[in-house]
């Protein structure tokens, strides 16, 4: 038993060290918000679905980020949706003629997403990214205003990503 206690204490200390690294550059309130988000994500029901966050950049074909329930947004993948079986949420014209809603108006909306990764990579010439393709089967809105994606101090400008996407260059 003493050995188990030692490893438990060691694990706790390592988790504090890792958490401290994640929140570098954040105010104490922002660091607390990150911790609260991590706890909330850890309590998500597991299942055969993904959690998606729409991320819109004008004139691109990327859809947004997908992650598994219980995994943080840091592990999410930026994807391009294959609409063979199901259209993406709010598939609207890029330039509506009636002044109504347009493609991308659901930016930052969070969804429950069902489908699968096809194993293919798709090139989006407007963003110059090669991204995984996700075959959409079903979706439902989870949260229309979930707040920040990766860090509480991030700022969306509509023309660039918030992070460099690993493995996404041509």
Phi and psi in degrees as a GROMACS rama.xvg file:
@    title "Ramachandran Plot"
@    xaxis  label "Phi"
@    yaxis  label "Psi"
@TYPE xy
-58.6731  -34.568  UNK-2
-64.8958  -41.1498  UNK-3
-62.9079  -42.2603  UNK-4
-62.4399  -41.2704  UNK-5
-59.4162  -47.2445  UNK-6
-68.0587  -32.3175  UNK-7
-64.6056  -45.0523  UNK-8
-64.8065  -43.0161  UNK-9
-60.7517  -43.6075  UNK-10
-61.3069  -43.8603  UNK-11
-61.7073  -43.5695  UNK-12
-64.7842  -41.1756  UNK-13
-64.7814  -38.9223  UNK-14
-66.2807  -35.6076  UNK-15
-65.61  -39.8933  UNK-16
-64.0374  -45.5035  UNK-17
-63.9702  -43.9734  UNK-18
-60.6389  -40.4526  UNK-19
-62.3156  -35.3745  UNK-20
-68.7779  -38.5091  UNK-21
-64.5449  -34.4525  UNK-22
-98.2326  12.7038  UNK-23
-57.8039  133.854  UNK-24
86.768  2.18708  UNK-25
-104.311  151.631  UNK-26
-69.9707  164.121  UNK-27
-57.6583  -37.1921  UNK-28
-66.537  -40.8986  UNK-29
-67.0004  -39.9528  UNK-30
-62.4171  -38.468  UNK-31
-66.1742  -36.8388  UNK-32
-64.8969  -39.1439  UNK-33
-63.0017  -45.5723  UNK-34
-62.178  -42.1611  UNK-35
-61.9231  -41.808  UNK-36
-62.6857  -43.5532  UNK-37
-60.4949  -41.6967  UNK-38
-65.0498  -42.3851  UNK-39
-62.2011  -44.4689  UNK-40
-64.694  -39.4363  UNK-41
-62.0631  -25.277  UNK-42
-90.339  0.194488  UNK-43
-64.4952  140.174  UNK-44
-65.886  134.304  UNK-45
-78.2243  159.485  UNK-46
172.042  -178.138  UNK-47
-92.2161  63.6011  UNK-48
-152.561  173.948  UNK-49
-124.486  162.257  UNK-50
-111.72  124.021  UNK-51
-116.208  144.857  UNK-52
-123.797  117.61  UNK-53
-66.5883  130.163  UNK-54
-131.833  108.15  UNK-55
-103.452  129.31  UNK-56
-126.219  127.078  UNK-57
-51.1079  135.028  UNK-58
68.1537  14.4451  UNK-59
-106.614  166.59  UNK-60
-111.592  4.32081  UNK-61
-68.2592  150.658  UNK-62
-98.0849  -51.7827  UNK-63
163.162  -158.393  UNK-64
-105.442  141.07  UNK-65
-123.902  141.783  UNK-66
-143.229  161.206  UNK-67
-81.3885  150.085  UNK-68
-58.048  137.317  UNK-69
89.178  -11.6723  UNK-70
-102.741  142.715  UNK-71
-73.6654  165.974  UNK-72
-65.2332  -20.2828  UNK-73
-61.7429  -29.2483  UNK-74
-93.9988  2.44722  UNK-75
-69.7255  159.704  UNK-76
-117.589  136.733  UNK-77
-77.532  130.39  UNK-78
-130.408  162.272  UNK-79
-112.088  130.045  UNK-80
-86.1338  136.744  UNK-81
-94.5496  121.051  UNK-82
-100.433  26.5064  UNK-83
-57.9137  -42.3093  UNK-84
-104.192  -25.2655  UNK-85
-150.597  134.913  UNK-86
-72.7273  151.953  UNK-87
-65.1701  157.621  UNK-88
-55.8611  136.529  UNK-89
52.5883  53.7256  UNK-90
-70.8418  97.5529  UNK-91
-120.458  162.328  UNK-92
-65.3551  147.407  UNK-93
-68.0618  -32.9021  UNK-94
-128.161  89.5269  UNK-95
-65.9398  140.909  UNK-96
-83.4472  -20.8746  UNK-97
-96.8766  7.65886  UNK-98
76.7074  9.92052  UNK-99
-84.9233  -153.805  UNK-100
-67.1633  150.123  UNK-101
-126.1  164.744  UNK-102
-53.619  128.164  UNK-103
96.1686  -4.88761  UNK-104
-65.3402  -13.4372  UNK-105
-92.7159  18.718  UNK-106
-49.9296  135.054  UNK-107
73.4618  6.48297  UNK-108
-75.1787  141.694  UNK-109
-104.375  136.649  UNK-110
-127.537  153.797  UNK-111
-89.9807  130.472  UNK-112
-126.35  133.413  UNK-113
-116.21  141.432  UNK-114
156.278  -156.903  UNK-115
-151.71  154.72  UNK-116
-76.0162  134.346  UNK-117
-81.8791  -17.724  UNK-118
91.4204  -7.88847  UNK-119
-89.2416  155.335  UNK-120
-111.738  139.731  UNK-121
-122.18  134.975  UNK-122
-92.0378  127.908  UNK-123
-106.08  106.949  UNK-124
-65.0338  -27.2021  UNK-125
-74.3179  -28.8456  UNK-126
-101.483  -11.6344  UNK-127
60.9203  36.292  UNK-128
-117.888  146.565  UNK-129
-108.826  116.668  UNK-130
-125.704  156.624  UNK-131
-65.7192  145.492  UNK-132
-96.3995  133.548  UNK-133
-118.528  126.107  UNK-134
-89.2914  106.671  UNK-135
-77.1012  132.233  UNK-136
-114.342  -34.7426  UNK-137
-163.057  154.263  UNK-138
-148.774  156.986  UNK-139
-150.419  147.969  UNK-140
-69.8254  134.456  UNK-141
-104.626  -44.0401  UNK-142
-158.574  123.3  UNK-143
-81.3478  -15.2363  UNK-144
-145.608  70.5078  UNK-145
-80.4492  -4.11878  UNK-146
87.848  -153.322  UNK-147
-63.3785  157.588  UNK-148
-98.2732  -59.877  UNK-149
-102.647  -43.4441  UNK-150
-141.667  147.347  UNK-151
-63.6928  -20.3157  UNK-152
-97.8146  10.4394  UNK-153
-73.7797  154.853  UNK-154
-130.716  120.92  UNK-155
-83.8867  129.85  UNK-156
-115.783  -0.995209  UNK-157
81.6923  -2.15269  UNK-158
-129.593  -2.01754  UNK-159
-149.953  160.803  UNK-160
-77.8306  161.682  UNK-161
-86.2358  -14.3805  UNK-162
-148.923  159.29  UNK-163
-74.6657  132.655  UNK-164
-90.1677  117.611  UNK-165
-62.3285  134.067  UNK-166
70.522  17.7223  UNK-167
-104.219  3.71609  UNK-168
-89.829  148.771  UNK-169
